[in-house]
């Protein structure tokens, strides 16, 4: 997990925490984006900007109902050339 996702374990405030090093790999960057999106939705729930039902719907169906990130499928250049 450390090599692929840039995850390291540490302690903060007496609790064990995972940290993402976005400089580790593109997978680490993607993981960090997903975690930040999750935190954003959890913050909205805490601020009562969304209901618990909306939060549960979002998290149970992520990324299907996520409107904060734009998911795309990109063909590699080799595959794209092979299809032409």
N, C-alpha and C positions, 0 to 999 in steps of 0.2 A: 504494500500500500504506500509505503514511503517512496519507493522508486517510481511507481506508475503515477500515483495521484499527488505526490508531494506532501503526504500526510506525515505529521510528526505529533507525538504525544507530549503533553506538558501538564502543568498544574497551574490553576488560577483560582484564587479565592477558596482554596481547600478542595477544589473539584478537579477531576481529570478532564482535560480538554484535548481536542484534536485541532491542529492548525494546518492550513493548506498553504503550501509555498507555490504561488502561481508561476514562479520562474522555473519550476521543475520540468514541466512538460505541457503540451496542449491539453492533455487529459486533466491536469491539475487546474488549468484555467477554466475548463468547462465545469469541473466539480465546484470550483469557487463560485462561478456564476449561479449554479443551481442552489448552492447553500445560501447565497445572498438573496436570491429570489424567495426561498423558504423563509428566511429571517424577515423579509419585507412583509410577507403575508402574516407571519406570527405577530409582527408589530402592529399591523392593521387590526388583528383580533384583539390584542391588548388595549388598543386605543378605541375599541368598539366601533371601528369604521366598517367592519364586516361582522356578520354573525358567526357563531360557532358552526352552524350548518354550512354556511358559505365556505368557511375555512376547511371543514372536513371534506366538502365536495372538491375543493381545489387540491388538497393534499392526496386524497384517494385517487384522483384522476390526473395527477401531474405526469407529464407536461401537457396532456390533452387540452385542459382548460386554462392553461397559463397564458396570460396576455402580456406578460412583461418581457418574455424572450421570443425571438423569432427563430423557429426551427426550420432548417432547410436541408435538403439532400443535395450534396454536391458530388458530381461524378468526377473521378480522377481523370486527368488528361489522357492517360492511356486507354481507359474505358471509353471515354468520349470519342477518341480517334477511332477506336475499333467499331463503334456504332455507326460511323459515317460511311 
